[in-house]
Amino acid sequence: MNSNGDGLSIKVLVVDDSVVMRSVLARMLKGTPRIQICGFAKDGAEAVEKAKQLEPDVITLDIEMPVLDGIAALKQIMRERPCPIIMVSSMTYHGAQITLDALSAGAFDYIPKEELCRATTSLHIRHVLLDRIEAAARSPLSPCRRRLVPNASPGWIQRSPSALSQTQPVPKIITMGASTGGPKALEDILTALPGDFPVPVVVVQHMPPGFTAPFARRLDGLCEVRVHEARQGEPLEFGTVYIAPAGKHLTVFTSTRSPCLCVSDFPSDTLHKPSVDVTMLSVAHIFGRHSLGVILTGMGNDGLRGMTAIYESGGITIGQDEATSAVYGMPRACAEHGALQKVLPLDSIADEILAQVSVHVR
């Protein structure tokens, strides 16, 4: 990440009870002209106070700390002085569950603590950390957003979304893709679907291995629809949400009876695994004009090829708008390439999906 010469910087507050971790994070952030470490805190209570005193643009926040833990500190900061918070989380099953609680409570994103300390991946994880801090600083919640994106507005779209045809075929499958900010967005949409939702839903959320199973279990406890991590060869069923397993691709194929799911390592040359593109391309191929694709908040452009394929096959394409996206990257790429028929705020997407499939239950 390079400074653009405008002299602007992102103020970061680093919070961790470990001297070693504070040192690791400081080493990764120092030397980047765009980023200024404005302070350190060694527990959650100190983090709450320094968030008010130092007014950081972004906070990196450990989860397990004395005095006040990371979740309690997160909730208090979001009430008293909201700003984007990146959780430094454990890769254990317990750590994944707590991280998902943090995302639901308003955390912007997370980064695995184990990778931060692993020398063999330090260069890669430093780039990941810097990218996430930059994205957080540009998100709607960040105090420095207007400094970094002076012309920011809810309208990046260069092409107007096309209207849905009155003869639009009824969807037989819903496919959703998301990255940064996606867990909370997906929770908002999926909890609004009824238990007798008449089509299957396939979800690709960028997550590291070990996180998608707890994510699916969490959603299953919150939703009326059934939610679980997708399994190799299982048939698609109505009223069920299938979460693509982290580290694997998820595609749809036809069997002698009905469409089924395939979990595999191929293709091997994608930036993300699971990939939104890989899943949506297979859905467009099998279901064509009976597909409905939804692209949600996230960095990058994964999903552009898949959403374009659904659009060109005659299916329905919906994108989350900029104002409600934690990161307007994936939806923006689809909007700018004319692959979206509707651009909607997050709280309208579930209603639109229900409207599109309602003909099934009349």
Phi, psi and omega per residue, in radians:
M1 nan 2.254 -3.092
N2 -2.067 2.589 3.045
S3 -1.149 2.525 3.141
N4 -1.638 0.162 3.080
G5 1.472 0.057 -3.105
D6 -1.545 -0.046 3.096
G7 1.379 -0.026 -3.127
L8 -1.418 2.575 3.122
S9 -2.380 2.784 3.130
I10 -1.806 2.094 -3.138
K11 -1.483 2.151 -3.084
V12 -2.070 2.278 3.014
L13 -1.767 2.153 -3.116
V14 -1.758 2.151 -3.084
V15 -2.153 2.048 3.091
D16 -2.868 2.441 -3.139
D17 -1.370 -0.203 -3.137
S18 -1.623 2.188 3.067
V19 -1.050 -0.669 -3.132
V20 -1.097 -0.799 -3.119
M21 -1.181 -0.657 3.085
R22 -1.083 -0.662 3.127
S23 -1.192 -0.729 3.123
V24 -1.066 -0.832 -3.128
L25 -1.138 -0.719 3.118
A26 -1.070 -0.741 -3.139
R27 -1.108 -0.667 -3.141
M28 -1.246 -0.569 -3.058
L29 -1.555 -0.522 -3.125
K30 -1.214 2.597 -3.130
G31 1.540 0.007 3.066
T32 -1.803 1.925 -3.030
P33 -0.972 -0.513 -3.061
R34 -1.315 -0.327 -3.000
I35 -2.036 2.367 3.090
Q36 -2.193 2.115 3.048
I37 -1.343 1.984 -3.067
C38 -1.595 -0.175 3.113
G39 3.011 2.976 3.103
F40 -2.233 2.665 3.023
A41 -2.448 2.523 -3.041
K42 -1.830 -0.049 3.052
D43 -2.732 3.012 -3.057
G44 -1.139 -0.651 -3.140
A45 -1.117 -0.747 3.105
E46 -1.159 -0.599 3.113
A47 -1.099 -0.736 3.132
V48 -1.065 -0.789 -3.128
E49 -1.170 -0.774 -3.109
K50 -1.238 -0.478 3.055
A51 -1.077 -0.640 3.119
K52 -1.359 -0.681 -3.084
Q53 -1.282 -0.796 -2.990
L54 -1.620 -0.286 -3.141
E55 0.851 1.017 3.136
P56 -1.190 2.747 3.057
D57 -1.453 -0.564 -3.135
V58 -2.509 2.546 3.076
I59 -2.149 2.345 2.910
T60 -1.735 2.224 -2.944
L61 -2.272 2.096 3.037
D62 -1.205 2.708 -3.117
I63 -1.601 -0.858 -3.075
E64 -1.677 1.851 -3.105
M65 -2.488 2.757 3.091
P66 -1.348 3.010 3.092
V67 1.187 -1.110 3.105
L68 -2.487 2.101 -3.071
D69 -1.304 3.015 -3.034
G70 -1.095 -0.663 3.141
I71 -1.154 -0.791 3.122
A72 -1.123 -0.713 3.106
A73 -1.126 -0.751 3.105
L74 -0.972 -0.878 -3.094
K75 -1.089 -0.683 -3.133
Q76 -1.228 -0.721 3.114
I77 -1.114 -0.737 -3.124
M78 -1.148 -0.458 3.067
R79 -1.389 -0.743 -2.953
E80 -1.669 -0.610 -3.103
R81 -2.691 1.275 -3.000
P82 -1.086 2.430 2.996
C83 -2.803 2.880 -3.138
P84 -1.149 2.308 -3.118
I85 -2.157 2.212 3.092
I86 -1.813 2.039 -3.107
M87 -1.387 2.405 3.011
V88 -1.720 1.841 -2.896
S89 -2.035 2.754 3.058
S90 -1.440 2.617 3.141
M91 -1.524 0.046 3.128
T92 -1.248 2.908 3.109
Y93 -1.044 -0.779 3.117
H94 -1.094 -0.736 3.121
G95 -1.089 -0.666 3.119
A96 -1.116 -0.739 -3.141
Q97 -1.098 -0.764 3.139
I98 -1.160 -0.673 3.110
T99 -1.081 -0.714 3.102
L100 -1.125 -0.647 3.041
D101 -1.064 -0.706 -3.137
A102 -1.132 -0.750 3.120
L103 -1.104 -0.694 3.113
S104 -1.151 -0.521 -3.129
A105 -1.476 -0.046 3.047
G106 2.104 0.026 3.085
A107 -1.083 2.516 -3.108
F108 -1.279 -0.802 -3.088
D109 -2.871 -3.020 -3.130
Y110 -2.574 2.827 3.097
I111 -2.503 2.370 -3.072
P112 -1.222 2.234 -3.131
K113 -1.099 -0.687 -3.101
E114 -1.037 -0.684 -3.123
E115 -1.239 -0.551 3.102
L116 -1.087 -0.552 -3.084
C117 -1.641 -0.037 -3.052
R118 -1.631 1.976 -3.045
A119 -1.051 -0.612 -3.064
T120 -1.176 -0.358 -3.118
T121 -2.053 0.200 -2.991
S122 -1.084 -0.663 -3.135
L123 -1.162 -0.782 3.119
H124 -1.092 -0.845 -3.073
I125 -1.183 -0.493 3.066
R126 -1.120 -0.764 3.103
H127 -1.097 -0.701 3.118
V128 -1.088 -0.814 -3.139
L129 -1.064 -0.807 -3.134
L130 -1.119 -0.707 3.112
D131 -1.087 -0.706 -3.112
R132 -1.244 -0.618 3.070
I133 -1.152 -0.749 3.101
E134 -1.072 -0.776 3.129
A135 -1.119 -0.723 3.121
A136 -1.084 -0.703 -3.135
A137 -1.152 -0.428 3.134
R138 -1.649 -0.037 -3.107
S139 -1.334 2.777 -3.074
P140 -0.994 -0.458 -3.083
L141 -1.425 -0.270 -3.014
S142 -1.339 2.347 3.087
P143 -1.077 -0.473 -3.069
C144 -1.657 0.147 -3.100
R145 -0.988 -0.778 -3.102
R146 -1.194 -0.473 3.088
R147 -1.277 -0.704 -3.084
L148 -1.441 -0.558 -3.131
V149 -2.226 1.302 -2.998
P150 -1.064 -0.457 -3.120
N151 -1.808 0.342 -3.094
A152 -1.072 2.420 3.092
S153 -2.731 2.938 -3.139
P154 -1.309 0.484 -3.067
G155 -2.494 1.277 3.060
W156 -1.359 -0.303 -2.917
I157 -1.118 2.235 -3.135
Q158 -1.642 -0.387 3.072
R159 -2.052 2.477 3.104
S160 -1.282 2.384 3.089
P161 -1.078 2.507 3.125
S162 -1.433 2.631 -3.141
A163 -1.342 2.640 3.072
L164 -1.306 2.378 3.125
S165 -1.228 2.548 3.093
Q166 -1.189 -0.305 3.121
T167 -1.795 0.345 -3.124
Q168 -1.030 2.255 3.114
P169 -1.080 2.615 3.115
V170 -1.293 2.272 -3.125
P171 -1.110 2.517 3.036
K172 -1.946 -0.060 3.089
I173 -2.755 2.523 3.047
I174 -1.976 2.313 3.071
T175 -2.155 2.273 -3.132
M176 -2.162 2.441 3.093
G177 -2.225 2.414 -3.103
A178 -2.714 2.794 3.041
S179 -2.395 -2.072 -3.105
T180 -1.004 2.204 -3.107
G181 1.520 -0.094 -3.054
G182 -1.176 -0.732 -3.111
P183 -0.931 -0.786 3.128
K184 -1.224 -0.698 3.127
A185 -1.098 -0.766 3.121
L186 -1.131 -0.700 3.091
E187 -1.025 -0.773 -3.135
D188 -1.087 -0.712 -3.103
I189 -1.310 -0.866 -3.006
L190 -1.218 -0.542 3.110
T191 -1.241 -0.229 3.118
A192 -1.571 -0.103 -3.129
L193 -1.528 2.421 3.140
P194 -1.294 2.780 -3.128
G195 -1.079 -0.480 3.130
D196 -1.689 0.482 3.122
F197 -0.916 2.231 -2.877
P198 -1.496 0.141 3.093
V199 -2.439 2.763 3.055
P200 -1.340 2.715 3.126
V201 -2.191 2.216 3.109
V202 -1.949 2.204 -3.035
V203 -2.090 2.307 2.997
V204 -2.046 1.963 3.095
Q205 -2.102 2.130 3.115
H206 -1.102 2.066 3.117
M207 -2.641 2.671 3.066
P208 -1.344 2.788 3.093
P209 -0.940 2.446 -3.131
G210 1.704 -0.184 -3.079
F211 -1.789 -0.503 -3.016
T212 -1.249 -0.607 3.110
A213 -1.126 -0.855 3.055
P214 -1.073 -0.610 3.111
F215 -1.095 -0.791 3.132
A216 -1.108 -0.745 -3.141
R217 -1.126 -0.679 3.108
R218 -1.083 -0.839 3.141
L219 -1.106 -0.666 -3.138
D220 -1.072 -0.595 3.110
G221 -1.325 -0.340 -3.106
L222 -1.713 -0.453 -2.984
C223 -1.726 2.721 2.985
E224 -1.371 -0.596 3.049
V225 -1.264 2.743 3.081
R226 -1.388 2.444 3.138
V227 -2.325 2.267 3.000
H228 -2.689 2.851 3.082
E229 -1.198 2.340 -3.069
A230 -1.090 2.507 3.132
R231 -2.090 2.563 -3.126
Q232 -0.987 2.210 3.004
G233 1.420 -0.024 -3.090
E234 -1.327 2.502 3.135
P235 -1.311 2.657 3.087
L236 -1.351 2.324 -3.118
E237 -2.223 2.595 3.089
F238 -1.082 2.634 3.057
G239 1.207 0.312 -3.115
T240 -2.199 2.408 3.090
V241 -1.910 2.229 -3.109
Y242 -1.918 2.071 3.135
I243 -1.633 2.186 3.114
A244 -1.103 2.254 -3.132
P245 -1.166 2.426 3.085
A246 -1.085 2.432 3.123
G247 1.470 0.025 3.123
K248 -2.337 2.726 2.999
H249 -1.625 2.606 3.115
L250 -2.138 2.136 3.122
T251 -2.277 2.895 3.109
V252 -1.911 2.400 3.063
F253 -2.418 2.826 -3.135
T254 -1.693 2.375 3.050
S255 -1.971 -3.040 -3.131
T256 -1.183 -0.407 -3.096
R257 -1.755 -0.981 -3.046
S258 -2.789 2.933 3.090
P259 -1.042 2.404 -3.121
C260 -2.239 3.005 -3.127
L261 -1.812 2.492 3.072
C262 -2.098 2.186 3.079
V263 -1.908 2.089 -3.043
S264 -2.649 3.062 3.100
D265 -1.633 -0.027 -3.040
F266 -1.914 2.490 0.011
P267 -1.268 2.746 -3.049
S268 -1.709 -0.066 -3.007
D269 -1.856 0.390 -3.131
T270 -1.574 2.664 3.104
L271 -1.183 -0.640 -3.107
H272 -2.051 2.515 3.046
K273 -2.478 1.833 0.178
P274 -1.311 2.742 3.115
S275 -1.949 2.298 3.077
V276 -1.081 -0.732 -3.135
D277 -1.024 -0.842 -3.096
V278 -1.010 -0.804 -3.133
T279 -1.159 -0.841 -3.069
M280 -1.182 -0.608 3.092
L281 -1.080 -0.685 3.116
S282 -1.215 -0.652 3.106
V283 -1.128 -0.771 3.114
A284 -1.079 -0.653 -3.129
H285 -1.175 -0.738 -3.076
I286 -1.450 -0.756 -3.016
F287 -1.775 -0.332 3.072
G288 0.918 -2.187 -3.060
R289 -1.200 -0.129 3.095
H290 -1.692 0.326 3.109
S291 -1.715 2.586 2.964
L292 -2.259 2.070 -3.126
G293 -1.883 2.415 3.107
V294 -2.212 2.168 3.104
I295 -1.939 2.206 -3.030
L296 -1.999 -3.134 -3.113
T297 -0.802 2.491 3.098
G298 2.825 2.707 3.099
M299 -1.390 2.665 3.036
G300 1.505 -2.774 -3.094
N301 -2.319 0.346 3.062
D302 -1.055 2.283 -3.075
G303 1.903 -0.296 -3.131
L304 -1.073 -0.852 -3.136
R305 -1.138 -0.720 -3.117
G306 -1.185 -0.777 3.111
M307 -1.144 -0.632 3.085
T308 -1.112 -0.703 3.129
A309 -1.122 -0.726 3.094
I310 -1.115 -0.776 3.127
Y311 -1.047 -0.832 -3.079
E312 -1.248 -0.370 3.104
S313 -1.479 -0.052 3.113
G314 1.695 0.108 3.112
G315 -1.385 -3.089 -3.107
I316 -1.753 2.385 3.128
T317 -2.243 2.254 -3.102
I318 -2.253 2.373 3.106
G319 -2.157 2.521 3.038
Q320 -1.232 2.498 -3.107
D321 -1.407 2.937 -3.089
E322 -1.170 -0.708 -3.031
A323 -1.059 -0.532 -3.106
T324 -1.837 0.040 3.133
S325 -1.550 2.324 3.024
A326 -1.087 -0.711 3.055
V327 -2.386 2.074 -3.105
Y328 -1.605 1.212 -3.141
G329 -1.930 -1.120 -3.117
M330 -1.087 -0.802 3.087
P331 -1.146 -0.624 -3.139
R332 -1.103 -0.762 3.136
A333 -1.017 -0.751 3.139
C334 -1.196 -0.691 -3.137
A335 -1.140 -0.777 -3.089
E336 -1.164 -0.452 3.126
H337 -1.640 0.171 3.065
G338 1.210 0.473 -3.084
A339 -1.677 0.060 -3.104
L340 -1.943 2.394 3.036
Q341 -1.601 -0.504 3.103
K342 -2.443 2.440 3.021
V343 -2.070 2.077 -2.984
L344 -2.304 2.646 2.977
P345 -1.180 2.721 -3.053
L346 -0.941 -0.721 -3.048
D347 -1.298 -0.023 3.098
S348 -1.864 -0.166 -3.018
I349 -1.211 -0.756 3.132
A350 -1.068 -0.732 3.123
D351 -1.086 -0.677 3.132
E352 -1.166 -0.731 3.106
I353 -1.064 -0.798 3.138
L354 -1.095 -0.660 3.114
A355 -1.122 -0.663 -3.101
Q356 -1.242 -0.564 -3.102
V357 -1.711 -0.011 -3.010
S358 -1.087 -0.441 -3.124
V359 -1.074 -0.411 3.141
H360 -1.206 -0.496 -2.987
V361 -1.948 0.196 3.106
R362 -1.297 nan nan
